[in-house]
Amino acid sequence: MGSETPLDRIPGVAEYAIPFRTIVDAYRLKEKLRALEQSNGDKIRIVIVGAGYSGVELACKLAERLGDRGRVRLVEATDQILRTSPEFNRHAASQALEQLGIFVDLETKVESLTADAIALEYRGQVDTLPVDVVLWTVGTKIAPVVQSLPLKHNERGQLVLTPTLQVIDHPNIFALGDSAECIDAEGQKVPTTAQGAFQQAEYVGWNLWSSITEKPLLPFRYQALGEMMTLGKENATLAGLGVKLDGPFAHIARRLIYLYRMPTLDHQIKVGLNWIMQPLRDLLLP
Ligand SMILES: Cc1cc2nc3c(=O)[nH]c(=O)nc-3n(C[C@H](O)[C@H](O)[C@H](O)COP(=O)(O)OP(=O)(O)OC[C@H]3O[C@@H](n4cnc5c(N)ncnc54)[C@H](O)[C@@H]3O)c2cc1C
């Protein structure tokens, strides 16, 4: 059942910030942007909270979309963006943020939020800035229903698994993805990413069949394939399996890899056609 974005830890966030996790969140942002772009206001001020993958990707896309009208600010509590990324990707992302004129506030925490202002705390000093949209990409929490199951959980509420992806003490229950903590057969902690969940899915399928047919179960081995990030409409960065690439070539490579990873041919055709048609739509429907 994946994970959720916690919105209840800072005053005003649940009421005024837009999380970025579900398709409904994406439509909410789309509508808000459309309304702001059609308004008579001069600048459109956007604050994105969290300089992880989602925050950095969103900041680049929004700064590019809004152009001179946009004032995009990325707020991060720690002292660097993309803490878990390879240096190559972090560097490419920093350059993209700079080129797009995005303000990056490191070591800065959100204190509170109202309908049109955000209070930011930096080294003991609090500044309140006017804002049109706040996007909240920080944190993950496990669904209450998963947390309430009478099974072993870690301190974050994730189910704790054996390397064969069975819930501890319950060999007939398998779990995977964001809602589970797994140390694989090599002792690696499996990251809560689509890449991790996707790989676990094949093992869970296999192990379910094995347990029904009383065959030996396969211990899960996570293969880190690297990471890719979009940094605007035609810019991206990727690092993995000995390859490092950024700029327009990385953008094309990323799209081809995503297309390859789509679950069915139907998805591949729909998404591929959409990508081909998008530039035409942008031209015809300004
Ligand atoms: C904005 C964003 C961008 C991301 N980008 C990347 C990326 O580029 N690469 C990457 O590797 N990872 C990425 N991730 C992480 C990745 O999406 C997750 O790690 C992955 O989807 C986890 O898979 P999952 O199956 O555990 O959960 P999910 O993919 O979230 O699937 C859980 C499903 O369960 C459904 N569900 C929830 N509650 C119920 C219920 N009560 N009843 C029935 N159904 C329910 C949900 O609607 C959802 O469809 C991103 C995450 C976010 C939020």
PDBQT file of the ligand as one rigid body, heavy atoms in Angstrom, charges set to zero:
ROOT
HETATM    1  C1  LIG A 301       6.692  12.257  -6.651  1.00  0.00    +0.000 C 
HETATM    2  C2  LIG A 301       7.414  10.952  -6.533  1.00  0.00    +0.000 A 
HETATM    3  C3  LIG A 301       8.367  10.621  -7.489  1.00  0.00    +0.000 A 
HETATM    4  C4  LIG A 301       9.047   9.421  -7.402  1.00  0.00    +0.000 A 
HETATM    5  N1  LIG A 301       9.989   9.132  -8.348  1.00  0.00    +0.000 NA
HETATM    6  C5  LIG A 301      10.652   7.966  -8.288  1.00  0.00    +0.000 A 
HETATM    7  C6  LIG A 301      11.605   7.630  -9.292  1.00  0.00    +0.000 A 
HETATM    8  O1  LIG A 301      11.842   8.401 -10.224  1.00  0.00    +0.000 OA
HETATM    9  N2  LIG A 301      12.248   6.447  -9.178  1.00  0.00    +0.000 N 
HETATM   10  C7  LIG A 301      12.008   5.577  -8.161  1.00  0.00    +0.000 A 
HETATM   11  O2  LIG A 301      12.626   4.505  -8.132  1.00  0.00    +0.000 OA
HETATM   12  N3  LIG A 301      11.119   5.866  -7.197  1.00  0.00    +0.000 NA
HETATM   13  C8  LIG A 301      10.425   7.036  -7.239  1.00  0.00    +0.000 A 
HETATM   14  N4  LIG A 301       9.507   7.339  -6.262  1.00  0.00    +0.000 N 
HETATM   15  C9  LIG A 301       9.250   6.366  -5.185  1.00  0.00    +0.000 C 
HETATM   16  C10 LIG A 301       8.292   5.300  -5.693  1.00  0.00    +0.000 C 
HETATM   17  O3  LIG A 301       7.149   5.885  -6.260  1.00  0.00    +0.000 OA
HETATM   18  C11 LIG A 301       7.881   4.368  -4.564  1.00  0.00    +0.000 C 
HETATM   19  O4  LIG A 301       9.011   3.923  -3.859  1.00  0.00    +0.000 OA
HETATM   20  C12 LIG A 301       7.151   3.152  -5.127  1.00  0.00    +0.000 C 
HETATM   21  O5  LIG A 301       6.003   3.564  -5.855  1.00  0.00    +0.000 OA
HETATM   22  C13 LIG A 301       6.748   2.216  -3.994  1.00  0.00    +0.000 C 
HETATM   23  O6  LIG A 301       5.978   1.175  -4.513  1.00  0.00    +0.000 OA
HETATM   24  P1  LIG A 301       4.804   0.565  -3.631  1.00  0.00    +0.000 P 
HETATM   25  O7  LIG A 301       4.221  -0.530  -4.466  1.00  0.00    +0.000 OA
HETATM   26  O8  LIG A 301       5.309   0.251  -2.278  1.00  0.00    +0.000 OA
HETATM   27  O9  LIG A 301       3.750   1.734  -3.436  1.00  0.00    +0.000 OA
HETATM   28  P2  LIG A 301       2.899   2.547  -4.508  1.00  0.00    +0.000 P 
HETATM   29  O10 LIG A 301       3.524   2.560  -5.837  1.00  0.00    +0.000 OA
HETATM   30  O11 LIG A 301       2.599   3.858  -3.842  1.00  0.00    +0.000 OA
HETATM   31  O12 LIG A 301       1.590   1.695  -4.640  1.00  0.00    +0.000 OA
HETATM   32  C14 LIG A 301       0.690   1.547  -3.568  1.00  0.00    +0.000 C 
HETATM   33  C15 LIG A 301      -0.708   1.459  -4.147  1.00  0.00    +0.000 C 
HETATM   34  O13 LIG A 301      -1.609   1.064  -3.113  1.00  0.00    +0.000 OA
HETATM   35  C16 LIG A 301      -2.778   1.831  -3.236  1.00  0.00    +0.000 C 
HETATM   36  N5  LIG A 301      -3.439   1.891  -1.932  1.00  0.00    +0.000 N 
HETATM   37  C17 LIG A 301      -3.076   2.618  -0.853  1.00  0.00    +0.000 A 
HETATM   38  N6  LIG A 301      -3.936   2.409   0.155  1.00  0.00    +0.000 NA
HETATM   39  C18 LIG A 301      -4.855   1.518  -0.297  1.00  0.00    +0.000 A 
HETATM   40  C19 LIG A 301      -6.005   0.905   0.287  1.00  0.00    +0.000 A 
HETATM   41  N7  LIG A 301      -6.390   1.185   1.539  1.00  0.00    +0.000 N 
HETATM   42  N8  LIG A 301      -6.705   0.042  -0.470  1.00  0.00    +0.000 NA
HETATM   43  C20 LIG A 301      -6.320  -0.236  -1.739  1.00  0.00    +0.000 A 
HETATM   44  N9  LIG A 301      -5.261   0.322  -2.332  1.00  0.00    +0.000 NA
HETATM   45  C21 LIG A 301      -4.536   1.180  -1.618  1.00  0.00    +0.000 A 
HETATM   46  C22 LIG A 301      -2.282   3.193  -3.687  1.00  0.00    +0.000 C 
HETATM   47  O14 LIG A 301      -3.328   3.933  -4.284  1.00  0.00    +0.000 OA
HETATM   48  C23 LIG A 301      -1.190   2.789  -4.687  1.00  0.00    +0.000 C 
HETATM   49  O15 LIG A 301      -1.701   2.603  -5.982  1.00  0.00    +0.000 OA
HETATM   50  C24 LIG A 301       8.799   8.525  -6.328  1.00  0.00    +0.000 A 
HETATM   51  C25 LIG A 301       7.846   8.857  -5.364  1.00  0.00    +0.000 A 
HETATM   52  C26 LIG A 301       7.161  10.061  -5.461  1.00  0.00    +0.000 A 
HETATM   53  C27 LIG A 301       6.134  10.405  -4.412  1.00  0.00    +0.000 C 
ENDROOT
TORSDOF 0
